[in-house]
């Protein structure tokens, strides 16, 4: 599936280079075209403004000289700059609809008296989440007949019954996901690393500064993070997505730029984000899954980065499992006893603030942008009927969120490893998932999930490559 739009044309004077206007739309758009009309014919000044805002690589600028071009020409030139998308796939923002050519007016929205940012906010609120909703509606259960056929095949393989332990049930689950026995090898894999900041970090829940998030984003692109090393070893691709970095003005070069907002608000003082923000981030996750699958991935892996994100993860897991804050709150990246008490109090208050709320409001109230995006990533995998291997406690929170927003999504999740964070085990138990490895990892990024990928491949290959007793001319019952 494509993004919600192919292009946006902004015909609103100085607002056309407002990074907040453009960033608000950006997660829903494949390309951006900006038509700058009367009074903005200084190309150098416009390009400088875009470069300062980090939008120069995402925006196609069309300068219209009011003495030469009419507005219709400017609009058509803007569409041409991004390959002539159909007018219904382009959103136009304008001060006056009568300035828009008749053949383009179907997709145009007039900027209200409260300005372009408010107008964009209203449009986003009406549009956000549609991609996720479509994916969720298309999720179907695994093929139980194929899973049973895989279990029956295991009984015929040249080994004592059940002797490969949990590897046998893993193979049966893969067969059910693929709808065939033996299942195809779930390779290659793609790790979606979703990156977002958290306002609650300012409340002392982590000893790490928020700037680390942006620094690690660059590290993912450069290939120097732990997940890059382990992904190379496993032959997996890494898709790093900026869904909410707070401390960088523009786009981090090399990331998939889908920033919904500059991090969440402090959940200890109010909602972390709006429902529209949460739904936008869910859309980002589905889009990332689509991109990975279109690129040839046959298995998805959840990864994340965001200073302070064990706090919203604990709160979400507590809210969705009805467990006490003291049971779900851990030390994260290493806080002391005093900070742990304060963190637990924040988690408890956050859970109380969303008690009884619908899942999407729980996510918006106490969640994170990268957690929402991972939930969308899980649902995108489920819709495509491919396994998604989840990582530690943040990914467990995302998987729980996905299950509450899209019942049945957990059937497509495989637990890569068990995090030492107490909430992780509670979430896995609630989801009915048993981790494949338990190495005490607490890094995140998708590291534990990637380490489990060879086990998935082994489970599939056993079913397709191992000989049966019949192949040897023997009776399987003799084993």
Sine and cosine of phi, psi and omega as CSV:
sin_phi,cos_phi,sin_psi,cos_psi,sin_omega,cos_omega
0.00,0.00,0.52,-0.86,0.05,-1.00
-1.00,0.04,0.15,-0.99,0.12,-0.99
-0.90,0.44,0.14,-0.99,-0.07,-1.00
-0.89,0.46,-0.50,0.87,-0.01,-1.00
-0.69,-0.73,0.40,-0.92,0.13,-0.99
-1.00,-0.07,-0.43,0.90,-0.07,-1.00
-0.35,-0.94,0.39,-0.92,0.17,-0.99
-0.78,-0.63,0.72,-0.69,0.09,-1.00
-0.92,-0.39,0.81,-0.59,-0.03,-1.00
-0.91,-0.42,0.91,-0.41,-0.01,-1.00
-0.89,-0.46,0.93,0.36,-0.10,-1.00
-0.67,-0.75,0.57,0.82,0.08,-1.00
0.89,0.46,-0.76,-0.64,-0.10,-0.99
-0.90,0.43,-0.42,0.91,0.04,-1.00
-0.90,0.44,-0.27,0.96,-0.04,-1.00
-0.91,0.41,-0.38,0.92,0.01,-1.00
-0.93,-0.36,0.28,0.96,0.06,-1.00
-0.96,0.27,0.91,-0.41,-0.05,-1.00
-0.87,0.49,-0.51,0.86,-0.01,-1.00
-0.93,0.36,-0.58,0.81,0.07,-1.00
-0.90,0.43,-0.75,0.66,-0.06,-1.00
-0.93,0.37,-0.69,0.72,-0.02,-1.00
-0.89,0.45,-0.51,0.86,0.00,-1.00
-0.91,0.42,-0.60,0.80,-0.01,-1.00
-0.99,0.11,-0.48,0.87,-0.24,-0.97
-0.78,0.63,-0.67,0.75,-0.03,-1.00
-0.87,0.49,-0.31,0.95,-0.06,-1.00
-0.98,-0.18,0.01,1.00,-0.23,-0.97
-0.87,-0.49,0.67,-0.75,0.09,-1.00
-0.97,0.26,-0.72,0.69,0.03,-1.00
-0.68,-0.74,0.29,-0.96,0.07,-1.00
-0.81,-0.58,0.74,-0.67,0.11,-0.99
-0.87,-0.49,0.75,-0.66,0.00,-1.00
-0.88,-0.47,0.85,-0.53,0.10,-1.00
-0.97,-0.25,0.91,-0.41,-0.01,-1.00
-0.97,-0.23,0.89,-0.46,-0.20,-0.98
-0.99,-0.11,-0.75,-0.66,-0.19,-0.98
-0.85,0.53,0.67,-0.74,0.12,-0.99
0.99,0.14,0.04,1.00,-0.01,-1.00
-0.76,-0.65,0.92,0.39,-0.04,-1.00
-0.95,-0.32,0.10,0.99,0.03,-1.00
-1.00,0.05,1.00,-0.09,-0.08,-1.00
-0.86,0.51,-0.66,0.76,-0.04,-1.00
-0.89,0.46,-0.66,0.75,-0.01,-1.00
-0.91,0.41,-0.65,0.76,0.01,-1.00
-0.91,0.41,-0.73,0.69,-0.01,-1.00
-0.89,0.46,-0.59,0.80,0.04,-1.00
-0.91,0.42,-0.66,0.75,0.02,-1.00
-0.89,0.45,-0.66,0.75,0.01,-1.00
-0.92,0.39,-0.64,0.77,0.01,-1.00
-0.90,0.44,-0.65,0.76,0.00,-1.00
-0.91,0.41,-0.52,0.85,-0.03,-1.00
-1.00,0.02,-0.06,1.00,0.00,-1.00
0.97,0.22,0.28,0.96,-0.08,-1.00
-0.97,-0.23,0.02,1.00,-0.13,-0.99
-0.90,0.44,-0.44,0.90,0.00,-1.00
-1.00,0.04,-0.18,0.98,-0.07,-1.00
-0.95,-0.31,-0.24,0.97,-0.13,-0.99
-0.90,-0.44,0.75,-0.67,0.13,-0.99
-0.99,-0.12,0.90,-0.44,-0.08,-1.00
-1.00,-0.04,0.76,-0.65,0.10,-0.99
-0.87,-0.50,0.91,-0.41,0.00,-1.00
-1.00,-0.09,0.78,-0.63,-0.01,-1.00
-0.89,-0.45,0.85,-0.53,0.06,-1.00
-0.99,0.10,0.89,-0.46,-0.07,-1.00
-0.89,0.46,-0.31,0.95,0.01,-1.00
-1.00,0.09,-0.24,0.97,-0.06,-1.00
-0.89,-0.45,-0.76,0.65,-0.09,-1.00
-0.99,-0.13,0.59,-0.81,0.25,-0.97
-1.00,-0.01,0.16,-0.99,-0.09,-1.00
-0.92,0.40,-0.56,0.83,0.01,-1.00
-0.86,0.50,-0.67,0.74,0.01,-1.00
-0.89,0.46,-0.66,0.75,0.00,-1.00
-0.89,0.45,-0.68,0.74,0.02,-1.00
-0.89,0.45,-0.70,0.72,0.00,-1.00
-0.92,0.40,-0.59,0.81,0.05,-1.00
-0.92,0.39,-0.57,0.82,0.05,-1.00
-0.90,0.43,-0.70,0.72,0.07,-1.00
-0.88,0.48,-0.65,0.76,0.00,-1.00
-0.89,0.45,-0.53,0.85,-0.04,-1.00
-0.89,0.45,-0.41,0.91,0.02,-1.00
-0.89,-0.46,0.46,0.89,0.17,-0.99
1.00,0.05,0.43,0.91,0.09,-1.00
0.84,0.55,0.82,0.57,0.08,-1.00
-0.92,0.40,0.39,-0.92,0.05,-1.00
-0.88,0.47,0.62,-0.79,0.01,-1.00
-0.80,0.60,-0.52,0.86,0.02,-1.00
-0.95,0.30,-0.20,0.98,0.05,-1.00
-0.97,-0.23,0.23,0.97,0.00,-1.00
-0.77,-0.64,0.73,-0.69,0.08,-1.00
-0.99,-0.17,0.76,-0.65,0.06,-1.00
-0.93,-0.38,0.77,-0.64,0.09,-1.00
-0.94,-0.33,0.81,-0.59,-0.10,-1.00
-0.54,-0.84,0.42,-0.91,0.06,-1.00
-0.96,0.27,-0.52,0.86,-0.02,-1.00
-0.62,-0.79,0.83,-0.55,-0.02,-1.00
-0.89,0.45,-0.45,0.89,-0.01,-1.00
-0.95,0.30,-0.09,1.00,0.11,-0.99
-1.00,0.06,-0.18,0.98,-0.08,-1.00
-1.00,-0.02,0.72,-0.69,0.06,-1.00
-0.82,0.57,0.59,-0.81,-0.05,-1.00
-0.83,0.56,-0.62,0.78,-0.08,-1.00
-0.97,0.26,-0.15,0.99,0.02,-1.00
-0.93,-0.36,-0.12,0.99,-0.17,-0.99
-0.92,0.38,-0.33,0.94,-0.05,-1.00
-0.86,0.51,-0.52,0.86,-0.05,-1.00
-0.97,-0.26,0.21,0.98,-0.10,-1.00
-1.00,-0.06,0.54,-0.84,0.04,-1.00
-0.78,-0.62,0.78,-0.63,-0.01,-1.00
-0.99,0.15,0.73,-0.69,0.01,-1.00
-0.94,0.33,0.77,-0.64,-0.03,-1.00
-0.98,0.22,0.08,-1.00,-0.02,-1.00
-0.91,0.42,-0.38,0.93,0.00,-1.00
-0.99,0.11,0.08,1.00,0.15,-0.99
0.98,-0.17,0.19,-0.98,-0.09,-1.00
-0.91,0.41,-0.60,0.80,-0.05,-1.00
-0.91,0.42,-0.67,0.75,0.04,-1.00
-0.91,0.41,-0.62,0.78,0.02,-1.00
-0.89,0.46,-0.71,0.71,0.04,-1.00
-0.88,0.47,-0.65,0.76,0.01,-1.00
-0.86,0.51,-0.66,0.75,0.03,-1.00
-0.91,0.41,-0.67,0.74,0.00,-1.00
-0.91,0.42,-0.67,0.75,0.01,-1.00
-0.89,0.46,-0.67,0.75,-0.01,-1.00
-0.87,0.50,-0.55,0.83,0.02,-1.00
-0.98,0.19,-0.39,0.92,-0.14,-0.99
-0.97,-0.23,-0.56,0.83,-0.11,-0.99
-0.85,0.52,0.64,-0.76,0.07,-1.00
1.00,0.00,-0.14,0.99,-0.04,-1.00
-0.92,0.39,-0.58,0.81,0.02,-1.00
-0.92,0.39,-0.68,0.73,0.04,-1.00
-0.90,0.44,-0.70,0.71,-0.01,-1.00
-0.86,0.51,-0.65,0.76,0.01,-1.00
-0.91,0.41,-0.65,0.76,0.02,-1.00
-0.92,0.40,-0.71,0.71,-0.02,-1.00
-0.88,0.48,-0.62,0.79,-0.01,-1.00
-0.92,0.39,-0.37,0.93,-0.06,-1.00
-1.00,-0.08,-0.03,1.00,-0.01,-1.00
-0.96,0.28,0.77,-0.63,0.03,-1.00
-0.83,-0.56,0.32,-0.95,-0.02,-1.00
-0.93,0.36,0.37,-0.93,0.14,-0.99
-0.87,0.49,0.26,-0.97,-0.01,-1.00
-1.00,0.08,0.98,-0.20,-0.07,-1.00
-0.93,0.37,-0.49,0.87,0.03,-1.00
-0.91,0.41,-0.65,0.76,0.03,-1.00
-0.92,0.40,-0.63,0.78,0.04,-1.00
-0.90,0.44,-0.67,0.74,0.03,-1.00
-0.90,0.43,-0.60,0.80,0.03,-1.00
-0.90,0.44,-0.61,0.80,0.04,-1.00
-0.92,0.40,-0.64,0.77,0.04,-1.00
-0.90,0.43,-0.64,0.77,0.04,-1.00
-0.91,0.42,-0.60,0.80,0.02,-1.00
-0.91,0.41,-0.62,0.79,0.03,-1.00
-0.85,0.53,-0.57,0.82,0.00,-1.00
-0.93,0.36,-0.28,0.96,-0.01,-1.00
-0.99,-0.16,-0.18,0.98,-0.07,-1.00
-0.96,0.26,0.39,-0.92,-0.11,-0.99
-0.97,0.24,0.96,0.29,0.00,-1.00
-0.25,-0.97,0.37,-0.93,0.13,-0.99
-0.89,0.46,0.56,-0.83,-0.02,-1.00
-0.84,0.55,0.77,-0.64,0.05,-1.00
0.97,0.25,0.09,1.00,-0.12,-0.99
-0.95,0.31,-0.27,0.96,0.07,-1.00
-1.00,-0.09,0.19,0.98,0.16,-0.99
0.81,0.59,-0.72,-0.69,-0.09,-1.00
-0.93,0.37,-0.28,0.96,0.06,-1.00
-0.89,0.45,-0.51,0.86,-0.01,-1.00
-0.93,0.37,-0.73,0.69,0.01,-1.00
-0.93,0.38,-0.54,0.84,0.07,-1.00
-0.89,0.46,-0.68,0.73,0.05,-1.00
-0.89,0.46,-0.62,0.78,0.03,-1.00
-0.91,0.41,-0.64,0.77,0.04,-1.00
-0.90,0.44,-0.67,0.74,0.03,-1.00
-0.89,0.46,-0.61,0.79,0.04,-1.00
-0.90,0.44,-0.67,0.75,0.03,-1.00
-0.90,0.44,-0.62,0.78,0.02,-1.00
-0.92,0.40,-0.67,0.74,-0.05,-1.00
-0.98,0.18,-0.35,0.94,-0.05,-1.00
0.97,0.24,0.39,0.92,0.01,-1.00
-0.45,-0.89,0.53,-0.85,0.07,-1.00
-0.76,-0.65,0.84,-0.55,0.02,1.00
-0.95,0.31,0.40,-0.92,-0.01,-1.00
-0.98,0.18,0.40,-0.92,0.13,-0.99
-0.92,0.38,0.42,-0.91,0.06,-1.00
-0.93,0.37,0.82,-0.57,-0.05,-1.00
-0.98,0.21,0.94,0.34,-0.06,-1.00
-0.50,-0.86,0.57,-0.82,0.08,1.00
-0.98,0.19,0.26,-0.97,0.03,-1.00
-0.95,-0.30,0.36,-0.93,0.10,-1.00
-0.74,-0.67,0.78,-0.62,0.03,-1.00
-1.00,-0.08,0.87,-0.49,0.12,-0.99
-1.00,-0.03,0.93,-0.36,0.01,-1.00
-0.98,-0.20,0.95,-0.30,-0.06,-1.00
-0.99,-0.15,0.75,-0.66,-0.19,-0.98
-0.86,-0.51,0.81,-0.59,0.01,-1.00
-0.39,-0.92,0.49,-0.87,0.01,-1.00
-0.99,-0.16,0.25,-0.97,-0.11,-0.99
-0.74,-0.68,0.82,-0.57,0.02,-1.00
-0.88,0.47,-0.46,0.89,-0.02,-1.00
-0.91,0.41,-0.24,0.97,0.04,-1.00
-0.86,0.50,-0.45,0.89,0.00,-1.00
-0.96,0.29,-0.17,0.99,-0.03,-1.00
-1.00,-0.07,0.21,0.98,0.10,-1.00
0.99,0.12,0.35,0.94,-0.02,-1.00
-0.99,0.11,-0.09,1.00,0.01,-1.00
-0.53,-0.85,0.57,-0.82,0.04,-1.00
-0.99,0.12,-0.08,1.00,-0.10,-0.99
-1.00,-0.06,0.64,-0.77,0.06,-1.00
-0.96,0.27,0.48,-0.88,-0.06,-1.00
-0.90,0.43,-0.42,0.91,-0.01,-1.00
-0.87,0.48,-0.33,0.94,0.02,-1.00
-0.88,0.47,-0.55,0.84,-0.01,-1.00
-0.85,0.52,-0.77,0.64,0.00,-1.00
-0.91,0.42,-0.64,0.77,0.01,-1.00
-0.89,0.46,-0.65,0.76,0.02,-1.00
-0.94,0.35,-0.52,0.86,0.07,-1.00
-0.85,0.53,-0.71,0.70,0.06,-1.00
-0.90,0.44,-0.56,0.83,0.01,-1.00
-0.92,0.39,-0.62,0.79,0.05,-1.00
-0.89,0.46,-0.67,0.74,-0.01,-1.00
-0.92,0.39,-0.63,0.78,-0.03,-1.00
-0.97,0.25,-0.23,0.97,0.03,-1.00
1.00,0.07,0.30,0.96,-0.08,-1.00
-0.98,-0.22,0.01,1.00,-0.01,-1.00
-0.99,0.12,0.28,-0.96,0.01,-1.00
-0.84,0.54,-0.64,0.77,-0.01,-1.00
-0.90,0.43,-0.55,0.83,0.04,-1.00
-0.90,0.43,-0.68,0.73,-0.01,-1.00
-0.89,0.46,-0.76,0.65,-0.05,-1.00
-0.94,0.34,-0.55,0.84,0.05,-1.00
-0.92,0.39,-0.66,0.75,0.05,-1.00
-0.87,0.50,-0.67,0.74,0.01,-1.00
-0.88,0.48,-0.60,0.80,-0.04,-1.00
-1.00,0.02,-0.05,1.00,-0.04,-1.00
0.95,0.31,0.47,0.88,-0.03,-1.00
-0.97,-0.23,0.52,-0.86,0.08,-1.00
-1.00,0.07,0.37,-0.93,0.07,-1.00
-0.84,-0.54,0.83,-0.55,0.06,-1.00
-0.92,-0.40,0.96,-0.27,-0.04,-1.00
-1.00,-0.09,0.76,-0.65,-0.14,-0.99
-0.81,-0.58,0.85,-0.53,0.12,-0.99
-0.99,0.11,0.97,-0.24,0.02,-1.00
-0.96,-0.28,-0.16,0.99,-0.01,-1.00
-0.03,-1.00,0.69,0.73,0.06,-1.00
-0.94,0.34,0.71,-0.70,-0.12,-0.99
-0.99,-0.12,-0.47,0.88,-0.24,-0.97
-0.98,-0.20,0.10,0.99,0.03,-1.00
-0.90,-0.44,0.77,-0.63,-0.06,-1.00
-0.91,0.41,-0.70,0.71,-0.06,-1.00
-0.94,-0.35,-0.28,-0.96,0.01,-1.00
-0.98,0.21,0.64,-0.77,0.12,-0.99
-0.98,0.21,0.85,-0.53,-0.09,-1.00
-0.86,0.51,0.75,-0.66,0.05,-1.00
0.99,-0.14,-0.27,0.96,0.05,-1.00
-1.00,0.08,0.40,-0.92,0.22,-0.97
-0.97,0.24,0.93,-0.37,-0.12,-0.99
-1.00,0.06,0.97,-0.26,0.04,-1.00
-0.70,-0.71,0.68,0.74,-0.08,-1.00
-0.92,0.39,0.88,-0.48,0.02,-1.00
-0.98,0.20,-0.67,0.74,0.05,-1.00
-0.31,-0.95,0.16,-0.99,-0.01,-1.00
-0.99,0.14,0.97,0.24,-0.01,-1.00
0.95,0.30,0.21,-0.98,0.04,-1.00
-0.99,0.10,0.22,-0.97,0.16,-0.99
-0.98,0.20,0.18,-0.98,0.00,-1.00
-0.96,0.29,0.94,-0.34,-0.06,-1.00
-0.92,0.40,-0.23,0.97,0.05,-1.00
-0.98,0.19,-0.20,0.98,-0.03,-1.00
-0.91,-0.41,-0.12,0.99,-0.04,-1.00
0.27,-0.96,-0.13,-0.99,-0.01,-1.00
-0.85,0.52,0.63,-0.78,0.01,-1.00
-0.92,0.40,-0.56,0.83,-0.02,-1.00
-0.30,-0.95,0.13,-0.99,0.08,-1.00
-0.99,0.16,0.28,-0.96,0.09,-1.00
-0.87,0.49,-0.62,0.78,0.04,-1.00
-0.88,0.47,-0.65,0.76,0.06,-1.00
-0.86,0.50,-0.72,0.69,-0.02,-1.00
-0.88,0.48,-0.67,0.74,-0.01,-1.00
-0.94,0.35,-0.57,0.82,0.11,-0.99
-0.87,0.50,-0.71,0.70,-0.02,-1.00
-0.91,0.42,-0.60,0.80,0.10,-1.00
-0.87,0.50,-0.67,0.75,0.05,-1.00
-0.87,0.49,-0.64,0.77,0.01,-1.00
-0.86,0.51,-0.67,0.74,0.01,-1.00
-0.90,0.45,-0.67,0.74,0.04,-1.00
-0.90,0.44,-0.68,0.73,0.02,-1.00
-0.87,0.49,-0.68,0.73,0.00,-1.00
-0.89,0.46,-0.64,0.77,0.06,-1.00
-0.88,0.47,-0.69,0.72,0.03,-1.00
-0.87,0.49,-0.69,0.72,0.00,-1.00
-0.88,0.47,-0.69,0.72,0.00,-1.00
-0.90,0.44,-0.70,0.72,-0.02,-1.00
-0.93,0.36,-0.63,0.78,0.06,-1.00
-0.90,0.44,-0.46,0.89,0.03,-1.00
-0.99,0.13,0.04,1.00,0.08,-1.00
0.96,-0.29,-0.01,1.00,0.00,-1.00
-0.91,0.41,0.63,-0.77,0.05,-1.00
-0.86,-0.52,0.17,0.98,0.09,-1.00
-0.37,-0.93,0.70,-0.72,0.01,-1.00
-0.93,-0.36,0.50,-0.87,0.00,-1.00
-0.76,-0.65,0.74,-0.67,0.01,-1.00
-1.00,0.05,0.71,-0.71,0.08,-1.00
-0.62,-0.78,0.32,-0.95,-0.05,-1.00
-0.39,-0.92,0.26,-0.96,0.13,-0.99
-0.44,-0.90,0.76,-0.65,0.05,-1.00
0.01,-1.00,0.93,-0.36,-0.02,-1.00
-0.84,0.54,0.77,-0.64,0.01,-1.00
1.00,0.01,0.10,0.99,-0.16,-0.99
-0.99,0.17,-0.12,0.99,0.10,-1.00
-0.95,0.31,-0.35,0.94,0.03,-1.00
-0.94,0.34,-0.81,0.58,0.07,-1.00
-0.89,0.45,-0.53,0.85,0.03,-1.00
-0.89,0.45,-0.71,0.70,0.03,-1.00
-0.89,0.46,-0.68,0.74,-0.01,-1.00
-0.89,0.45,-0.68,0.73,0.02,-1.00
-0.90,0.44,-0.71,0.70,-0.02,-1.00
-0.90,0.43,-0.66,0.76,0.06,-1.00
-0.88,0.47,-0.69,0.73,-0.02,-1.00
-0.91,0.41,-0.66,0.75,-0.08,-1.00
-0.99,0.15,-0.32,0.95,0.01,-1.00
-0.95,-0.31,-0.08,1.00,-0.04,-1.00
0.87,0.50,0.55,0.84,0.06,-1.00
-1.00,-0.09,0.48,-0.88,-0.02,-1.00
-0.92,0.39,0.49,-0.87,0.00,-1.00
-0.84,0.54,-0.59,0.80,0.00,-1.00
-0.91,0.42,-0.38,0.93,-0.01,-1.00
-1.00,0.06,-0.40,0.91,-0.11,-0.99
-0.95,-0.30,-0.18,0.98,-0.08,-1.00
-1.00,-0.07,0.82,-0.58,0.02,-1.00
-0.88,-0.48,-0.13,-0.99,-0.10,-1.00
-1.00,0.06,-0.06,1.00,0.05,-1.00
0.85,0.53,-0.84,-0.55,-0.03,-1.00
-1.00,0.04,0.23,0.97,0.14,-0.99
0.91,-0.42,0.81,0.59,0.03,-1.00
-1.00,0.04,0.36,-0.93,0.00,-1.00
-0.99,0.11,-0.02,-1.00,-0.09,-1.00
-0.89,0.45,-0.65,0.76,0.00,-1.00
-0.89,0.46,-0.71,0.71,0.01,-1.00
-0.92,0.40,-0.55,0.84,0.01,-1.00
-0.91,0.42,-0.65,0.76,0.04,-1.00
-0.88,0.47,-0.69,0.72,0.00,-1.00
-0.91,0.42,-0.65,0.76,0.02,-1.00
-0.90,0.44,-0.67,0.74,0.01,-1.00
-0.89,0.46,-0.63,0.77,0.05,-1.00
-0.89,0.46,-0.66,0.75,0.03,-1.00
-0.90,0.44,-0.70,0.72,0.01,-1.00
-0.89,0.46,-0.67,0.75,0.00,-1.00
-0.88,0.47,-0.71,0.71,0.00,-1.00
-0.92,0.39,-0.62,0.79,0.02,-1.00
-0.89,0.45,-0.71,0.71,0.02,-1.00
-0.87,0.48,-0.65,0.76,0.00,-1.00
-0.91,0.42,-0.53,0.85,-0.06,-1.00
-0.93,0.36,-0.34,0.94,-0.03,-1.00
-0.89,-0.46,0.21,0.98,-0.03,-1.00
-0.84,0.54,0.80,-0.60,0.03,-1.00
0.99,0.16,0.01,1.00,-0.03,-1.00
-0.99,0.17,0.42,-0.91,0.10,-0.99
-0.87,0.50,0.43,-0.90,-0.06,-1.00
-0.80,0.59,-0.64,0.77,-0.04,-1.00
-0.92,0.40,-0.54,0.84,0.03,-1.00
-0.97,0.24,-0.52,0.86,0.12,-0.99
-0.90,0.45,-0.73,0.68,0.01,-1.00
-0.86,0.51,-0.73,0.68,-0.02,-1.00
-0.92,0.40,-0.62,0.78,-0.10,-1.00
-0.95,0.30,-0.62,0.78,-0.14,-0.99
-0.74,-0.68,0.15,0.99,-0.07,-1.00
-0.99,-0.12,-0.30,-0.95,0.00,-1.00
-0.70,-0.71,0.38,-0.92,-0.01,-1.00
-0.89,0.45,-0.68,0.73,-0.02,-1.00
-0.95,0.32,-0.48,0.88,0.07,-1.00
-0.93,0.38,-0.68,0.73,0.05,-1.00
-0.88,0.47,-0.69,0.73,0.00,-1.00
-0.89,0.45,-0.65,0.76,0.05,-1.00
-0.90,0.44,-0.60,0.80,0.07,-1.00
-0.88,0.48,-0.67,0.74,0.08,-1.00
-0.90,0.44,-0.60,0.80,0.03,-1.00
-0.88,0.48,-0.68,0.73,0.03,-1.00
-0.88,0.47,-0.72,0.70,-0.02,-1.00
-0.93,0.37,-0.58,0.82,0.08,-1.00
-0.88,0.48,-0.64,0.77,0.06,-1.00
-0.92,0.40,-0.68,0.73,-0.01,-1.00
-0.89,0.46,-0.66,0.75,0.03,-1.00
-0.88,0.48,-0.59,0.81,-0.01,-1.00
-1.00,0.07,-0.04,1.00,0.03,-1.00
0.88,0.47,0.69,0.73,0.09,-1.00
-0.84,-0.54,0.50,-0.87,0.00,-1.00
-0.93,0.37,0.54,-0.84,0.11,-0.99
-0.81,-0.59,0.86,-0.50,-0.05,-1.00
-1.00,-0.06,0.84,-0.54,-0.04,-1.00
-0.99,-0.12,0.49,-0.87,-0.10,-1.00
-1.00,-0.07,-0.78,-0.63,-0.14,-0.99
-1.00,0.07,-0.55,-0.84,-0.17,-0.98
-0.91,0.41,-0.54,0.84,0.01,-1.00
-0.93,0.38,-0.69,0.72,0.02,-1.00
-0.92,0.39,-0.55,0.84,0.06,-1.00
-0.89,0.45,-0.65,0.76,0.06,-1.00
-0.89,0.46,-0.64,0.77,0.02,-1.00
-0.92,0.40,-0.66,0.75,0.01,-1.00
-0.90,0.43,-0.65,0.76,0.07,-1.00
-0.89,0.46,-0.67,0.74,0.03,-1.00
-0.88,0.48,-0.71,0.70,0.01,-1.00
-0.86,0.51,-0.67,0.74,-0.01,-1.00
-0.91,0.42,-0.61,0.79,0.01,-1.00
-0.96,0.27,-0.49,0.87,0.04,-1.00
-1.00,0.09,-0.46,0.89,-0.05,-1.00
-0.63,-0.77,0.99,0.15,-0.03,-1.00
-0.80,0.60,0.77,-0.64,-0.05,-1.00
0.96,-0.28,-0.23,0.97,-0.02,-1.00
-0.89,0.46,-0.52,0.85,-0.06,-1.00
-0.90,0.43,-0.35,0.94,0.01,-1.00
-0.89,0.46,-0.31,0.95,-0.03,-1.00
-0.98,-0.20,0.05,1.00,-0.03,-1.00
-1.00,-0.09,0.65,-0.76,0.13,-0.99
-0.84,-0.54,0.78,-0.62,-0.02,-1.00
-0.99,0.16,0.91,-0.42,-0.02,-1.00
-0.94,0.34,-0.73,0.68,-0.01,-1.00
-0.45,-0.89,0.12,-0.99,0.02,-1.00
-0.96,-0.27,0.87,-0.49,0.06,-1.00
-0.98,0.21,0.53,-0.85,0.07,-1.00
-0.93,0.36,-0.28,0.96,0.04,-1.00
-0.87,0.49,0.77,-0.64,-0.09,-1.00
-0.84,0.54,-0.55,0.84,-0.03,-1.00
-0.92,0.40,-0.45,0.89,-0.06,-1.00
-0.89,0.45,-0.75,0.66,0.00,-1.00
-0.90,0.44,-0.64,0.77,0.03,-1.00
-0.89,0.47,-0.66,0.75,0.01,-1.00
-0.92,0.40,-0.69,0.72,0.00,-1.00
-0.88,0.47,-0.66,0.75,0.02,-1.00
-0.89,0.46,-0.66,0.75,0.00,-1.00
-0.90,0.43,-0.57,0.82,0.00,-1.00
-0.99,0.10,-0.18,0.98,-0.03,-1.00
0.96,0.29,0.55,0.84,-0.05,-1.00
-0.92,-0.40,0.66,-0.75,0.07,-1.00
-0.94,-0.33,0.81,-0.59,-0.04,-1.00
-0.93,0.37,0.56,-0.83,-0.02,-1.00
-0.99,0.17,-0.54,0.84,0.03,-1.00
-0.73,-0.68,0.41,-0.91,0.00,-1.00
-0.61,-0.79,1.00,0.04,-0.11,-0.99
-0.92,-0.39,0.19,0.98,-0.01,-1.00
0.95,0.31,0.32,0.95,-0.01,-1.00
-0.95,0.31,0.61,-0.79,0.07,-1.00
-0.57,-0.82,0.54,0.84,-0.02,-1.00
-1.00,0.04,-0.58,0.81,-0.13,-0.99
0.99,0.13,-0.51,-0.86,0.00,-1.00
0.93,0.36,-0.14,0.99,-0.12,-0.99
0.99,-0.15,0.13,0.99,-0.13,-0.99
-0.89,0.46,-0.75,0.66,-0.02,-1.00
-0.90,0.43,-0.57,0.82,0.01,-1.00
-0.93,0.38,-0.66,0.75,0.01,-1.00
-0.91,0.42,-0.60,0.80,0.03,-1.00
-0.88,0.47,-0.40,0.92,-0.01,-1.00
-1.00,0.07,-0.17,0.99,-0.07,-1.00
-0.85,0.53,-0.65,0.76,0.04,-1.00
-0.86,0.51,-0.47,0.88,0.03,-1.00
-0.94,0.34,-0.61,0.79,0.07,-1.00
-0.90,0.44,-0.72,0.69,-0.01,-1.00
-0.89,0.46,-0.65,0.76,0.01,-1.00
-0.89,0.45,-0.67,0.74,-0.01,-1.00
-0.88,0.48,-0.63,0.78,0.01,-1.00
-0.95,0.30,-0.67,0.74,-0.04,-1.00
-0.92,0.38,-0.57,0.82,0.06,-1.00
-0.82,0.57,-0.71,0.70,-0.04,-1.00
-0.94,0.34,-0.51,0.86,-0.08,-1.00
-0.99,-0.10,-0.42,0.91,-0.15,-0.99
-0.92,-0.39,-0.29,0.96,-0.05,-1.00
-0.99,0.17,0.64,-0.77,-0.02,-1.00
-0.96,0.29,0.43,-0.90,0.09,-1.00
-0.98,-0.17,0.27,-0.96,0.07,-1.00
-0.89,0.46,-0.54,0.84,0.03,-1.00
-0.89,0.46,-0.61,0.79,0.05,-1.00
-0.86,0.51,-0.52,0.86,-0.02,-1.00
-1.00,-0.04,0.02,1.00,-0.02,-1.00
0.96,0.28,0.44,0.90,-0.03,-1.00
-0.91,-0.42,0.27,-0.96,0.04,-1.00
-1.00,-0.03,0.83,-0.55,-0.03,-1.00
-0.86,0.51,-0.48,0.88,-0.01,-1.00
-0.90,0.43,-0.31,0.95,-0.02,-1.00
-0.96,0.28,-0.23,0.97,-0.03,-1.00
-0.96,0.28,0.00,0.00,0.00,0.00
